């Protein structure tokens, strides 16, 4: 591989795991998803969240 090659590993997490990582409830994750602040990835009947995308989305939100 060349030195210019960089791989970005995607960490997909469940709603429960995401809530735990953010120290919020799963209902808060539902609210953030429904408001379009974070997006989920449907895998069959299951949903997963890209940890890096969630972090970036939350960082870009204005603070109150």
Order of alpha helices (4+ residues) and beta strands (2+ residues): beta-alpha-alpha-beta-beta-alpha
